[in-house]
Amino acid sequence: LIGSITAERDAALSPRVSGLVQTISVDAGDRVKRGQVLLELDAEPARLALLRAEAAWREGRTQLAEARRLRDEAQTLSERGDVPKSQYRTLVAGAKLAEAALARLDAERREQAEQVERHRLPAPFDGVIRRRLTDPGEWVQTGTPVLELVATDALRIDVRAPQRYLSMIGDDTTVKVRLDAAPDRELDGRVVARVPVSDPASR
């Protein structure tokens, strides 16, 4: 029986943000590993925004440390009666506000770091680059395929078998496979699924 080889995983990769293609580190036929960076977009504006977010976070951390210092000093003075209770409570509230502000700035910093990371396109699985669809200097949109990646570790062969063979094919049926590219080599296979589809043309 003649069949067609297909990959279990076959993906058209696209960037997670729109931008100008800066570098492409792979070409058609290259083998890649999961997590390997395949393409990078120009991320300079996002990096500058990250620097601003990190500076704001450091400023917020300093303000929190100062608010806590003033609160702790006021607590000692308040216990001795040198500072009014209302002033101490104001400083306690100020420290809590500084904590909340720092948490917000930290979230903004991490969000901006993620934006920078999104300008890189990593391989989602091991495989081979089938097609390269863009070049450095091109502007690409989110959802636009830029590379096609095919996994070669798990392959399937789809075979249309005549109806008279269905009773002979089971989960434990031995399958021998020969490829046109290597006719002298015989590979072992196994049946993973039987799909009872009727073709009126071939019966």
N, CA, C and O atoms as a DFTB+ gen file, in Angstrom:
812 C
 N C O
     1  1       0.843      -1.190       0.000
     2  2       0.000       0.000       0.000
     3  2       0.879       1.241       0.000
     4  3       1.957       1.257       0.593
     5  1       0.400       2.277      -0.674
     6  2       1.144       3.533      -0.769
     7  2       0.530       4.545       0.194
     8  3      -0.691       4.684       0.275
     9  1       1.382       5.237       0.909
    10  2       0.894       6.226       1.866
    11  2       1.679       7.520       1.805
    12  3       2.658       7.633       1.067
    13  1       1.243       8.491       2.585
    14  2       1.902       9.802       2.650
    15  2       2.418      10.031       4.064
    16  3       1.715       9.787       5.044
    17  1       3.654      10.504       4.153
    18  2       4.254      10.783       5.456
    19  2       3.822      12.173       5.907
    20  3       3.910      13.141       5.151
    21  1       3.359      12.256       7.139
    22  2       2.997      13.547       7.735
    23  2       3.642      13.646       9.106
    24  3       3.960      12.631       9.726
    25  1       3.833      14.862       9.572
    26  2       4.409      15.096      10.889
    27  2       3.293      15.314      11.899
    28  3       2.263      15.909      11.583
    29  1       3.508      14.824      13.123
    30  2       2.520      15.055      14.171
    31  2       2.425      16.528      14.531
    32  3       1.360      17.016      14.910
    33  1       3.549      17.236      14.412
    34  2       3.560      18.661      14.715
    35  2       4.140      19.420      13.529
    36  3       5.271      19.181      13.106
    37  1       3.345      20.331      13.008
    38  2       3.714      21.120      11.839
    39  2       3.146      22.517      12.063
    40  3       1.929      22.696      12.026
    41  1       3.998      23.503      12.292
    42  2       3.518      24.812      12.714
    43  2       4.034      25.921      11.816
    44  3       5.195      25.928      11.406
    45  1       3.136      26.865      11.519
    46  2       3.525      28.128      10.879
    47  2       3.744      29.136      12.002
    48  3       2.790      29.549      12.659
    49  1       4.981      29.528      12.222
    50  2       5.334      30.377      13.357
    51  2       5.166      31.846      13.000
    52  3       5.526      32.280      11.906
    53  1       4.617      32.598      13.936
    54  2       4.450      34.037      13.748
    55  2       4.874      34.749      15.023
    56  3       4.802      34.168      16.106
    57  1       5.319      36.010      14.911
    58  2       5.751      36.756      16.099
    59  2       4.568      37.121      16.987
    60  3       3.429      37.204      16.527
    61  1       4.861      37.338      18.272
    62  2       3.810      37.677      19.235
    63  2       3.505      39.168      19.261
    64  3       2.515      39.589      19.858
    65  1       4.358      39.974      18.612
    66  2       4.104      41.413      18.477
    67  2       4.470      41.814      17.051
    68  3       5.223      41.113      16.375
    69  1       3.936      42.936      16.602
    70  2       4.298      43.467      15.296
    71  2       5.607      44.230      15.410
    72  3       5.906      44.816      16.450
    73  1       6.394      44.219      14.319
    74  2       7.648      44.957      14.373
    75  2       8.515      44.721      13.165
    76  3       8.149      44.001      12.235
    77  1       9.692      45.354      13.201
    78  2      10.667      45.268      12.117
    79  2      11.604      44.096      12.379
    80  3      12.203      44.001      13.451
    81  1      11.729      43.210      11.406
    82  2      12.612      42.047      11.557
    83  2      14.058      42.532      11.601
    84  3      14.537      43.188      10.675
    85  1      14.745      42.196      12.693
    86  2      16.135      42.618      12.860
    87  2      17.093      41.516      12.444
    88  3      17.995      41.745      11.638
    89  1      16.900      40.315      12.992
    90  2      17.787      39.197      12.641
    91  2      16.979      37.908      12.502
    92  3      15.983      37.701      13.195
    93  1      17.430      37.056      11.598
    94  2      16.892      35.697      11.460
    95  2      18.090      34.761      11.522
    96  3      19.007      34.865      10.707
    97  1      18.084      33.861      12.471
    98  2      19.252      33.012      12.701
    99  2      19.132      31.640      12.046
   100  3      20.010      30.799      12.241
   101  1      18.070      31.386      11.274
   102  2      17.878      30.071      10.655
   103  2      17.456      30.245       9.210
   104  3      17.047      31.323       8.778
   105  1      17.572      29.140       8.474
   106  2      17.107      29.124       7.085
   107  2      16.460      27.763       6.825
   108  3      16.519      26.867       7.667
   109  1      15.853      27.623       5.669
   110  2      15.184      26.370       5.325
   111  2      16.172      25.207       5.393
   112  3      17.284      25.288       4.873
   113  1      15.747      24.131       6.041
   114  2      16.591      22.952       6.181
   115  2      17.354      22.876       7.483
   116  3      17.916      21.828       7.805
   117  1      17.390      23.965       8.244
   118  2      18.124      23.967       9.518
   119  2      17.360      23.190      10.584
   120  3      16.137      23.282      10.692
   121  1      18.110      22.428      11.366
   122  2      17.526      21.748      12.524
   123  2      17.604      22.670      13.731
   124  3      18.629      23.314      13.958
   125  1      16.532      22.736      14.500
   126  2      16.497      23.641      15.655
   127  2      16.022      22.876      16.880
   128  3      15.353      21.848      16.774
   129  1      16.383      23.401      18.044
   130  2      15.973      22.829      19.319
   131  2      14.884      23.681      19.951
   132  3      14.800      24.885      19.706
   133  1      14.066      23.057      20.752
   134  2      13.007      23.783      21.456
   135  2      13.603      24.893      22.318
   136  3      14.552      24.660      23.068
   137  1      13.049      26.095      22.211
   138  2      13.541      27.231      22.966
   139  2      14.591      28.055      22.242
   140  3      14.888      29.175      22.658
   141  1      15.154      27.526      21.172
   142  2      16.163      28.265      20.404
   143  2      15.516      29.484      19.754
   144  3      14.428      29.385      19.186
   145  1      16.189      30.638      19.839
   146  2      15.649      31.866      19.246
   147  2      15.877      31.827      17.743
   148  3      17.010      31.724      17.273
   149  1      14.783      31.909      16.999
   150  2      14.842      31.805      15.546
   151  2      14.861      33.171      14.870
   152  3      15.485      33.342      13.823
   153  1      14.179      34.135      15.468
   154  2      14.021      35.452      14.846
   155  2      13.905      36.503      15.940
   156  3      13.338      36.246      17.001
   157  1      14.442      37.682      15.677
   158  2      14.332      38.797      16.631
   159  2      13.839      40.030      15.897
   160  3      14.301      40.348      14.802
   161  1      12.894      40.715      16.520
   162  2      12.415      41.992      16.014
   163  2      13.162      43.129      16.702
   164  3      13.757      42.944      17.764
   165  1      13.123      44.286      16.094
   166  2      13.740      45.465      16.703
   167  2      12.982      45.803      17.986
   168  3      11.806      46.164      17.942
   169  1      13.653      45.684      19.113
   170  2      13.000      45.876      20.411
   171  2      13.526      47.097      21.150
   172  3      13.331      47.213      22.360
   173  1      14.192      48.013      20.445
   174  2      14.801      49.146      21.129
   175  2      13.775      50.006      21.881
   176  3      14.028      50.352      23.035
   177  1      12.627      50.368      21.283
   178  2      11.647      51.149      22.059
   179  2      11.166      50.406      23.309
   180  3      10.985      51.015      24.363
   181  1      10.961      49.091      23.189
   182  2      10.515      48.309      24.347
   183  2      11.603      48.240      25.406
   184  3      11.307      48.270      26.600
   185  1      12.871      48.149      24.981
   186  2      13.978      48.117      25.948
   187  2      14.096      49.445      26.700
   188  3      14.360      49.458      27.902
   189  1      13.900      50.557      25.995
   190  2      13.942      51.861      26.655
   191  2      12.804      51.991      27.663
   192  3      12.988      52.528      28.755
   193  1      11.627      51.496      27.286
   194  2      10.498      51.519      28.224
   195  2      10.796      50.646      29.435
   196  3      10.385      50.976      30.548
   197  1      11.506      49.535      29.235
   198  2      11.881      48.676      30.359
   199  2      12.854      49.392      31.286
   200  3      12.744      49.269      32.506
   201  1      13.808      50.138      30.726
   202  2      14.741      50.909      31.559
   203  2      13.995      51.926      32.407
   204  3      14.325      52.120      33.577
   205  1      12.985      52.581      31.824
   206  2      12.191      53.536      32.597
   207  2      11.426      52.834      33.711
   208  3      11.340      53.338      34.831
   209  1      10.867      51.659      33.392
   210  2      10.107      50.917      34.397
   211  2      11.012      50.448      35.528
   212  3      10.611      50.475      36.691
   213  1      12.227      50.019      35.203
   214  2      13.160      49.580      36.240
   215  2      13.594      50.761      37.106
   216  3      13.735      50.612      38.320
   217  1      13.807      51.932      36.501
   218  2      14.186      53.115      37.281
   219  2      13.057      53.525      38.223
   220  3      13.301      53.881      39.375
   221  1      11.815      53.471      37.725
   222  2      10.666      53.802      38.570
   223  2      10.537      52.812      39.716
   224  3      10.188      53.194      40.832
   225  1      10.822      51.519      39.442
   226  2      10.744      50.494      40.495
   227  2      11.808      50.739      41.564
   228  3      11.531      50.587      42.754
   229  1      13.024      51.118      41.154
   230  2      14.082      51.413      42.140
   231  2      13.710      52.641      42.966
   232  3      13.956      52.682      44.172
   233  1      13.116      53.638      42.315
   234  2      12.668      54.819      43.046
   235  2      11.585      54.458      44.058
   236  3      11.597      54.944      45.189
   237  1      10.658      53.611      43.649
   238  2       9.599      53.174      44.558
   239  2      10.144      52.372      45.728
   240  3       9.640      52.475      46.846
   241  1      11.174      51.571      45.470
   242  2      11.786      50.790      46.552
   243  2      12.450      51.713      47.576
   244  3      12.374      51.473      48.781
   245  1      13.099      52.767      47.085
   246  2      13.723      53.739      47.995
   247  2      12.664      54.476      48.811
   248  3      12.835      54.688      50.011
   249  1      11.576      54.863      48.160
   250  2      10.498      55.565      48.866
   251  2       9.862      54.670      49.926
   252  3       9.489      55.145      50.999
   253  1       9.737      53.379      49.631
   254  2       9.182      52.458      50.622
   255  2      10.112      52.328      51.823
   256  3       9.655      52.320      52.966
   257  1      11.410      52.228      51.569
   258  2      12.368      52.123      52.675
   259  2      12.304      53.366      53.566
   260  3      12.362      53.258      54.791
   261  1      12.183      54.551      52.946
   262  2      12.095      55.778      53.726
   263  2      10.779      55.852      54.507
   264  3      10.764      56.283      55.660
   265  1       9.678      55.432      53.879
   266  2       8.380      55.446      54.564
   267  2       8.387      54.508      55.762
   268  3       7.821      54.831      56.806
   269  1       9.023      53.352      55.618
   270  2       9.110      52.406      56.738
   271  2       9.989      52.962      57.852
   272  3       9.700      52.765      59.032
   273  1      11.073      53.661      57.475
   274  2      11.957      54.242      58.494
   275  2      11.213      55.292      59.319
   276  3      11.290      55.310      60.548
   277  1      10.490      56.167      58.610
   278  2       9.730      57.206      59.318
   279  2       8.644      56.589      60.200
   280  3       8.395      57.068      61.307
   281  1       8.002      55.533      59.714
   282  2       6.970      54.865      60.508
   283  2       7.554      54.258      61.773
   284  3       6.982      54.395      62.854
   285  1       8.698      53.583      61.640
   286  2       9.313      52.929      62.797
   287  2       9.790      53.959      63.827
   288  3       9.657      53.746      65.032
   289  1      10.350      55.083      63.341
   290  2      10.785      56.125      64.272
   291  2       9.582      56.728      65.000
   292  3       9.627      56.985      66.203
   293  1       8.501      56.946      64.234
   294  2       7.305      57.534      64.833
   295  2       6.662      56.596      65.834
   296  3       6.050      57.046      66.803
   297  1       6.794      55.288      65.612
   298  2       6.220      54.327      66.553
   299  2       6.880      54.459      67.927
   300  3       6.198      54.463      68.952
   301  1       8.217      54.569      67.943
   302  2       8.931      54.718      69.207
   303  2       8.567      56.030      69.894
   304  3       8.343      56.069      71.104
   305  1       8.510      57.106      69.107
   306  2       8.172      58.406      69.681
   307  2       6.720      58.456      70.141
   308  3       6.398      59.112      71.132
   309  1       5.849      57.759      69.420
   310  2       4.432      57.748      69.794
   311  2       4.237      56.997      71.100
   312  3       3.417      57.394      71.929
   313  1       4.990      55.905      71.291
   314  2       4.871      55.143      72.532
   315  2       5.325      55.973      73.736
   316  3       4.841      55.773      74.850
   317  1       6.273      56.919      73.502
   318  2       6.726      57.794      74.591
   319  2       5.853      59.040      74.731
   320  3       6.001      59.810      75.680
   321  1       4.944      59.228      73.776
   322  2       4.061      60.380      73.813
   323  2       4.632      61.621      73.170
   324  3       4.069      62.707      73.311
   325  1       5.758      61.480      72.454
   326  2       6.391      62.636      71.810
   327  2       5.764      62.964      70.457
   328  3       5.948      64.062      69.933
   329  1       5.019      62.004      69.893
   330  2       4.382      62.212      68.589
   331  2       2.905      61.871      68.725
   332  3       2.562      60.845      69.312
   333  1       2.024      62.715      68.192
   334  2       0.589      62.409      68.286
   335  2       0.246      61.094      67.586
   336  3       0.864      60.729      66.586
   337  1      -0.746      60.394      68.127
   338  2      -1.174      59.125      67.539
   339  2      -1.620      59.303      66.098
   340  3      -1.352      58.449      65.253
   341  1      -2.296      60.406      65.813
   342  2      -2.791      60.636      64.451
   343  2      -1.639      60.763      63.458
   344  3      -1.741      60.293      62.324
   345  1      -0.553      61.392      63.876
   346  2       0.609      61.522      62.992
   347  2       1.244      60.159      62.740
   348  3       1.681      59.861      61.628
   349  1       1.290      59.340      63.779
   350  2       1.841      57.990      63.613
   351  2       0.989      57.173      62.649
   352  3       1.512      56.472      61.783
   353  1      -0.357      57.274      62.814
   354  2      -1.245      56.525      61.918
   355  2      -1.091      56.996      60.472
   356  3      -1.195      56.197      59.541
   357  1      -0.845      58.293      60.285
   358  2      -0.610      58.817      58.940
   359  2       0.641      58.205      58.325
   360  3       0.657      57.858      57.144
   361  1       1.694      58.075      59.136
   362  2       2.930      57.463      58.636
   363  2       2.757      55.969      58.347
   364  3       3.349      55.444      57.404
   365  1       1.949      55.291      59.158
   366  2       1.655      53.873      58.896
   367  2       0.930      53.736      57.562
   368  3       1.256      52.866      56.754
   369  1      -0.063      54.607      57.337
   370  2      -0.794      54.576      56.073
   371  2       0.126      54.904      54.904
   372  3       0.010      54.317      53.828
   373  1       1.048      55.852      55.125
   374  2       1.994      56.202      54.062
   375  2       2.883      55.030      53.685
   376  3       3.196      54.843      52.509
   377  1       3.297      54.231      54.676
   378  2       4.122      53.052      54.393
   379  2       3.331      52.016      53.604
   380  3       3.864      51.384      52.692
   381  1       2.057      51.842      53.957
   382  2       1.224      50.888      53.207
   383  2       1.004      51.343      51.773
   384  3       1.006      50.534      50.845
   385  1       0.815      52.652      51.602
   386  2       0.670      53.183      50.244
   387  2       1.948      52.985      49.437
   388  3       1.887      52.675      48.248
   389  1       3.106      53.162      50.074
   390  2       4.385      52.954      49.382
   391  2       4.565      51.492      49.002
   392  3       5.116      51.189      47.944
   393  1       4.097      50.568      49.871
   394  2       4.155      49.139      49.540
   395  2       3.294      48.831      48.331
   396  3       3.717      48.100      47.435
   397  1       2.080      49.389      48.296
   398  2       1.187      49.156      47.165
   399  2       1.764      49.746      45.879
   400  3       1.674      49.138      44.812
   401  1       2.354      50.932      45.990
   402  2       2.955      51.575      44.821
   403  2       4.117      50.745      44.285
   404  3       4.286      50.618      43.072
   405  1       4.917      50.181      45.188
   406  2       6.038      49.351      44.754
   407  2       5.544      48.081      44.069
   408  3       6.129      47.646      43.077
   409  1       4.474      47.484      44.589
   410  2       3.912      46.295      43.959
   411  2       3.433      46.614      42.546
   412  3       3.632      45.826      41.622
   413  1       2.794      47.790      42.386
   414  2       2.341      48.195      41.052
   415  2       3.528      48.414      40.117
   416  3       3.501      47.971      38.969
   417  1       4.564      49.089      40.596
   418  2       5.742      49.349      39.772
   419  2       6.460      48.047      39.407
   420  3       7.003      47.921      38.310
   421  1       6.460      47.089      40.323
   422  2       7.083      45.796      40.038
   423  2       6.306      45.059      38.951
   424  3       6.905      44.439      38.072
   425  1       4.981      45.124      39.006
   426  2       4.156      44.489      37.976
   427  2       4.397      45.151      36.618
   428  3       4.484      44.468      35.597
   429  1       4.502      46.476      36.608
   430  2       4.767      47.190      35.359
   431  2       6.145      46.828      34.810
   432  3       6.322      46.685      33.600
   433  1       7.123      46.681      35.713
   434  2       8.476      46.302      35.282
   435  2       8.477      44.914      34.653
   436  3       9.093      44.708      33.607
   437  1       7.783      43.947      35.291
   438  2       7.730      42.588      34.750
   439  2       6.938      42.541      33.449
   440  3       7.276      41.787      32.537
   441  1       5.883      43.349      33.365
   442  2       5.103      43.413      32.133
   443  2       5.949      43.946      30.974
   444  3       5.873      43.441      29.854
   445  1       6.750      44.964      31.256
   446  2       7.592      45.522      30.204
   447  2       8.711      44.567      29.817
   448  3       9.102      44.510      28.651
   449  1       9.228      43.815      30.784
   450  2      10.243      42.799      30.470
   451  2       9.652      41.728      29.556
   452  3      10.330      41.237      28.653
   453  1       8.397      41.368      29.787
   454  2       7.718      40.405      28.920
   455  2       7.540      40.977      27.519
   456  3       7.652      40.244      26.536
   457  1       7.264      42.275      27.415
   458  2       7.135      42.912      26.102
   459  2       8.452      42.828      25.327
   460  3       8.453      42.585      24.120
   461  1       9.563      43.030      26.022
   462  2      10.869      42.900      25.366
   463  2      11.074      41.466      24.896
   464  3      11.538      41.237      23.779
   465  1      10.727      40.497      25.748
   466  2      10.911      39.081      25.398
   467  2      10.047      38.685      24.210
   468  3      10.430      37.813      23.429
   469  1       8.894      39.312      24.067
   470  2       7.992      38.970      22.970
   471  2       8.521      39.384      21.606
   472  3       7.956      39.000      20.582
   473  1       9.591      40.158      21.578
   474  2      10.218      40.519      20.306
   475  2      11.138      39.407      19.809
   476  3      11.759      39.541      18.754
   477  1      11.229      38.323      20.554
   478  2      12.031      37.164      20.143
   479  2      11.085      36.004      19.854
   480  3      10.105      35.796      20.570
   481  1      11.385      35.258      18.806
   482  2      10.551      34.115      18.410
   483  2      11.313      32.822      18.686
   484  3      12.226      32.478      17.935
   485  1      10.950      32.091      19.762
   486  2      11.630      30.826      20.059
   487  2      10.948      29.648      19.365
   488  3       9.766      29.707      19.026
   489  1      11.704      28.597      19.165
   490  2      11.138      27.373      18.581
   491  2      10.273      26.674      19.624
   492  3      10.745      26.428      20.733
   493  1       9.018      26.346      19.303
   494  2       8.153      25.682      20.278
   495  2       8.457      24.199      20.465
   496  3       8.032      23.600      21.453
   497  1       9.185      23.608      19.532
   498  2       9.556      22.196      19.642
   499  2      10.764      21.935      18.743
   500  3      11.104      22.753      17.888
   501  1      11.407      20.779      18.949
   502  2      12.516      20.372      18.083
   503  2      11.982      20.094      16.681
   504  3      10.879      19.571      16.525
   505  1      12.759      20.442      15.671
   506  2      12.305      20.157      14.322
   507  2      13.224      20.735      13.267
   508  3      14.372      21.090      13.534
   509  1      12.691      20.818      12.069
   510  2      13.428      21.320      10.908
   511  2      12.647      22.487      10.307
   512  3      11.425      22.426      10.173
   513  1      13.367      23.551       9.949
   514  2      12.736      24.692       9.284
   515  2      12.396      24.269       7.849
   516  3      13.280      23.938       7.059
   517  1      11.104      24.290       7.535
   518  2      10.685      23.901       6.189
   519  2      10.737      25.075       5.221
   520  3      11.186      24.938       4.083
   521  1      10.267      26.237       5.691
   522  2      10.277      27.421       4.831
   523  2      10.586      28.658       5.653
   524  3      10.193      28.775       6.814
   525  1      11.302      29.580       5.020
   526  2      11.548      30.887       5.618
   527  2      10.777      31.903       4.793
   528  3      10.968      32.002       3.581
   529  1       9.909      32.655       5.448
   530  2       8.950      33.491       4.740
   531  2       9.204      34.986       4.892
   532  3       8.391      35.791       4.437
   533  1      10.305      35.377       5.516
   534  2      10.601      36.798       5.702
   535  2      12.103      37.008       5.723
   536  3      12.875      36.053       5.802
   537  1      12.506      38.260       5.653
   538  2      13.923      38.628       5.669
   539  2      14.126      39.824       6.588
   540  3      13.172      40.547       6.877
   541  1      15.364      40.045       7.054
   542  2      15.626      41.225       7.878
   543  2      15.245      42.505       7.138
   544  3      15.451      42.627       5.931
   545  1      14.686      43.452       7.885
   546  2      14.260      44.709       7.292
   547  2      12.785      44.756       6.950
   548  3      12.250      45.831       6.680
   549  1      12.116      43.610       6.957
   550  2      10.686      43.583       6.658
   551  2       9.879      43.871       7.920
   552  3      10.289      43.525       9.027
   553  1       8.732      44.508       7.735
   554  2       7.793      44.747       8.832
   555  2       6.791      43.607       8.851
   556  3       6.153      43.326       7.836
   557  1       6.647      42.953       9.982
   558  2       5.712      41.825      10.083
   559  2       4.661      42.129      11.141
   560  3       4.925      42.814      12.130
   561  1       3.479      41.610      10.910
   562  2       2.362      41.804      11.826
   563  2       2.175      40.553      12.683
   564  3       2.577      39.455      12.301
   565  1       1.563      40.741      13.833
   566  2       1.207      39.599      14.667
   567  2       0.271      38.686      13.881
   568  3      -0.696      39.150      13.277
   569  1       0.558      37.405      13.891
   570  2      -0.271      36.454      13.157
   571  2       0.220      36.176      11.749
   572  3      -0.293      35.277      11.083
   573  1       1.217      36.940      11.279
   574  2       1.777      36.700       9.949
   575  2       2.846      35.614      10.036
   576  3       3.820      35.786      10.769
   577  1       2.698      34.498       9.312
   578  2       3.721      33.446       9.371
   579  2       5.058      33.955       8.853
   580  3       5.125      34.599       7.806
   581  1       6.113      33.664       9.588
   582  2       7.462      34.055       9.174
   583  2       8.359      32.836       8.951
   584  3       9.328      32.903       8.195
   585  1       8.034      31.731       9.607
   586  2       8.794      30.488       9.451
   587  2       7.833      29.308       9.555
   588  3       6.809      29.387      10.235
   589  1       8.169      28.219       8.879
   590  2       7.404      26.981       9.021
   591  2       8.323      25.927       9.630
   592  3       9.414      25.662       9.124
   593  1       7.860      25.336      10.724
   594  2       8.658      24.363      11.479
   595  2       7.944      23.022      11.508
   596  3       6.750      22.945      11.797
   597  1       8.695      21.961      11.203
   598  2       8.130      20.611      11.179
   599  2       8.929      19.731      12.130
   600  3      10.159      19.700      12.078
   601  1       8.220      19.014      13.000
   602  2       8.877      18.061      13.895
   603  2       9.132      16.767      13.131
   604  3       8.249      16.260      12.439
   605  1      10.333      16.245      13.261
   606  2      10.680      15.014      12.544
   607  2      10.908      13.835      13.485
   608  3      11.303      12.756      13.043
   609  1      10.661      14.038      14.789
   610  2      10.901      12.947      15.733
   611  2       9.753      11.953      15.750
   612  3       9.958      10.784      16.077
   613  1       8.557      12.389      15.405
   614  2       7.389      11.494      15.392
   615  2       6.650      11.694      14.076
   616  3       5.994      12.714      13.865
   617  1       6.766      10.709      13.202
   618  2       6.139      10.804      11.884
   619  2       5.007       9.788      11.763
   620  3       5.024       8.730      12.392
   621  1       4.032      10.139      10.943
   622  2       2.912       9.240      10.670
   623  2       2.856       8.951       9.174
   624  3       3.304       9.748       8.350
   625  1       2.308       7.821       8.856
   626  2       2.056       7.487       7.456
   627  2       0.564       7.242       7.309
   628  3       0.007       6.328       7.917
   629  1      -0.069       8.065       6.499
   630  2      -1.495       7.897       6.217
   631  2      -1.644       7.017       4.991
   632  3      -1.138       7.328       3.912
   633  1      -2.348       5.914       5.182
   634  2      -2.522       4.933       4.108
   635  2      -4.013       4.675       3.896
   636  3      -4.755       4.443       4.850
   637  1      -4.434       4.720       2.651
   638  2      -5.802       4.335       2.313
   639  2      -5.802       2.842       1.988
   640  3      -5.225       2.410       0.990
   641  1      -6.450       2.076       2.837
   642  2      -6.460       0.623       2.674
   643  2      -7.811       0.175       2.115
   644  3      -8.847       0.676       2.553
   645  1      -7.825      -0.762       1.154
   646  2      -9.101      -1.290       0.654
   647  2      -9.901      -1.935       1.781
   648  3      -9.337      -2.406       2.768
   649  1     -11.191      -1.949       1.622
   650  2     -12.099      -2.465       2.654
   651  2     -11.786      -3.915       3.020
   652  3     -11.953      -4.314       4.172
   653  1     -11.336      -4.696       2.053
   654  2     -11.086      -6.116       2.320
   655  2      -9.931      -6.337       3.289
   656  3      -9.778      -7.433       3.828
   657  1      -9.105      -5.290       3.519
   658  2      -7.982      -5.424       4.435
   659  2      -8.335      -5.029       5.871
   660  3      -7.548      -5.282       6.783
   661  1      -9.488      -4.420       6.088
   662  2      -9.799      -3.872       7.410
   663  2      -9.765      -4.932       8.497
   664  3      -9.288      -4.677       9.602
   665  1     -10.271      -6.126       8.187
   666  2     -10.299      -7.191       9.195
   667  2      -8.903      -7.701       9.523
   668  3      -8.709      -8.359      10.545
   669  1      -7.927      -7.405       8.667
   670  2      -6.566      -7.883       8.876
   671  2      -5.717      -6.874       9.649
   672  3      -4.602      -7.184      10.068
   673  1      -6.251      -5.670       9.834
   674  2      -5.469      -4.603      10.465
   675  2      -5.958      -4.398      11.892
   676  3      -7.117      -4.052      12.117
   677  1      -5.066      -4.613      12.848
   678  2      -5.388      -4.398      14.255
   679  2      -4.303      -3.593      14.934
   680  3      -3.319      -3.205      14.304
   681  1      -4.484      -3.338      16.235
   682  2      -3.491      -2.549      16.965
   683  2      -2.146      -3.252      17.067
   684  3      -1.120      -2.595      17.247
   685  1      -2.134      -4.579      16.956
   686  2      -0.888      -5.322      17.071
   687  2      -0.349      -5.769      15.712
   688  3       0.568      -6.588      15.648
   689  1      -0.908      -5.241      14.636
   690  2      -0.452      -5.613      13.299
   691  2       0.956      -5.102      13.047
   692  3       1.253      -3.935      13.302
   693  1       1.827      -5.976      12.545
   694  2       3.190      -5.583      12.200
   695  2       3.173      -4.800      10.896
   696  3       2.538      -5.203       9.921
   697  1       3.881      -3.675      10.892
   698  2       3.926      -2.826       9.708
   699  2       5.379      -2.623       9.305
   700  3       6.217      -2.262      10.132
   701  1       5.667      -2.851       8.052
   702  2       6.992      -2.583       7.504
   703  2       6.884      -1.414       6.545
   704  3       5.966      -1.345       5.728
   705  1       7.837      -0.494       6.653
   706  2       7.788       0.736       5.864
   707  2       9.058       0.860       5.031
   708  3      10.169       0.662       5.523
   709  1       8.865       1.192       3.765
   710  2       9.997       1.501       2.886
   711  2       9.771       2.879       2.282
   712  3       8.669       3.213       1.845
   713  1      10.833       3.669       2.269
   714  2      10.761       5.022       1.730
   715  2      11.427       5.067       0.361
   716  3      12.403       4.361       0.108
   717  1      10.883       5.912      -0.522
   718  2      11.481       6.073      -1.844
   719  2      12.910       6.592      -1.735
   720  3      13.767       6.260      -2.555
   721  1      13.160       7.417      -0.707
   722  2      14.502       7.981      -0.546
   723  2      15.518       6.948      -0.089
   724  3      16.718       7.130      -0.293
   725  1      15.049       5.850       0.534
   726  2      15.950       4.784       1.005
   727  2      15.277       3.442       0.756
   728  3      14.832       2.796       1.705
   729  1      15.191       3.011      -0.491
   730  2      14.436       1.792      -0.826
   731  2      15.025       0.509      -0.231
   732  3      14.310      -0.480      -0.070
   733  1      16.321       0.517       0.096
   734  2      16.954      -0.691       0.643
   735  2      16.794      -0.796       2.153
   736  3      17.174      -1.807       2.743
   737  1      16.239       0.229       2.784
   738  2      16.098       0.234       4.233
   739  2      14.641      -0.003       4.610
   740  3      13.739       0.645       4.079
   741  1      14.422      -0.938       5.531
   742  2      13.075      -1.263       5.984
   743  2      12.892      -0.799       7.427
   744  3      13.700      -1.126       8.296
   745  1      11.837      -0.041       7.676
   746  2      11.580       0.504       9.002
   747  2      10.392      -0.205       9.638
   748  3       9.479      -0.658       8.948
   749  1      10.420      -0.292      10.959
   750  2       9.302      -0.878      11.697
   751  2       8.311       0.216      12.070
   752  3       8.698       1.305      12.494
   753  1       7.039      -0.087      11.909
   754  2       5.997       0.851      12.279
   755  2       4.914       0.154      13.081
   756  3       4.969      -1.060      13.281
   757  1       3.938       0.910      13.538
   758  2       2.822       0.339      14.268
   759  2       1.549       1.083      13.909
   760  3       1.583       2.252      13.525
   761  1       0.442       0.401      14.038
   762  2      -0.856       1.002      13.753
   763  2      -1.291       1.821      14.968
   764  3      -1.375       1.294      16.078
   765  1      -1.566       3.098      14.759
   766  2      -1.994       3.954      15.862
   767  2      -3.480       4.301      15.769
   768  3      -4.090       4.687      16.766
   769  1      -4.062       4.165      14.579
   770  2      -5.488       4.477      14.437
   771  2      -6.023       3.863      13.152
   772  3      -5.318       3.744      12.150
   773  1      -7.286       3.481      13.216
   774  2      -8.004       3.009      12.024
   775  2      -9.232       3.900      11.860
   776  3     -10.083       3.969      12.747
   777  1      -9.314       4.568      10.739
   778  2     -10.411       5.492      10.481
   779  2     -11.268       4.903       9.362
   780  3     -10.821       4.866       8.215
   781  1     -12.477       4.444       9.656
   782  2     -13.325       3.818       8.642
   783  2     -14.005       4.850       7.737
   784  3     -15.147       5.245       7.972
   785  1     -13.280       5.276       6.698
   786  2     -13.809       6.268       5.769
   787  2     -14.031       5.599       4.416
   788  3     -13.160       4.884       3.921
   789  1     -15.180       5.829       3.831
   790  2     -15.511       5.255       2.533
   791  2     -15.242       6.262       1.435
   792  3     -15.594       7.435       1.557
   793  1     -14.613       5.800       0.357
   794  2     -14.369       6.626      -0.816
   795  2     -15.214       6.085      -1.949
   796  3     -14.910       5.013      -2.472
   797  1     -16.266       6.788      -2.350
   798  2     -17.144       6.266      -3.410
   799  2     -16.430       6.029      -4.723
   800  3     -16.832       5.156      -5.492
   801  1     -15.360       6.800      -5.002
   802  2     -14.670       6.649      -6.277
   803  2     -13.903       5.336      -6.345
   804  3     -13.974       4.621      -7.344
   805  1     -13.168       5.020      -5.279
   806  2     -12.352       3.813      -5.300
   807  2     -12.994       2.631      -4.612
   808  3     -12.534       1.499      -4.757
   809  1     -14.065       2.888      -3.855
   810  2     -14.747       1.854      -3.065
   811  2     -13.776       1.191      -2.093
   812  3     -14.167       0.296      -1.344
